[in-house]
């Protein structure tokens, strides 16, 4: 929600500035949009596989709507699961929607534990799973950053196109204005596309990936601890060792 509000606020400020400066029609140029928007899409496509690019619309929607994971809450959940398993047995953790919800990663880790996998097996399998998830997230960061680099470059190319057209038709004064408009507006489009859309989304995707990596580490530590039948107090100490001070838990305090 914060990301959506930020995007809307930035866009609103830009629109207000455009309207305060006069007619907004002068900021609409079809030739400039074709050069920057379609050009950015085309050049970015060259750098990545089609399979990677298909996920962009869905990923952008998720980035705007996703909330920051609560690592403290996740750590406390693992301690609660550990205590429940210690008192009532592992089978009490099976098929509990209140525990897992839509958390496929946690459910898979706990399924391994319930099925009898030891701590080393759980750690090995789930670390590979976490690495695959992080790799996919970082691929999206690369795509967004690449698009953020290409957009201003396409704006510059559009500027050069407009200037060349203007210089080539100096004998016709009626074409100077439109060609100059293309020269300037494409730089504007490129800057807006890069700094209002692609680069902020890339930074958000990278931060969420880092937070998800910490979340997965907490789940792995918890699952391994439960699988090895460790004391829940020891698990609390382990997760607190990797949590930032503000997120550390005091479940047994």
Buried (B, 14 or more C-beta within 10 A) or exposed (E): EEBEEEBEEBEEEEEEEBEEEEEEEEBEBEBBBEBBBEBBBEBBBEBBEEEBBEBBEEBBEEBBEBEEBEBBEBBBBBBBBBBBBBEEEBEEBEEEEEBBEEBEBBBBBBBBBBEEBEBEBBBEBBEEBBEEBBEEBBBBBBBBBBBBBBBBBBBBBBBEBBBEBBEEBEEEEEBBEBBBBBBBBBBBBBBBBBBBBBBBBBBBBBEBBEBBBBBBBBBBBBBBBBBBEBEBEEBBEBBBEBBEEEBBBEBEE
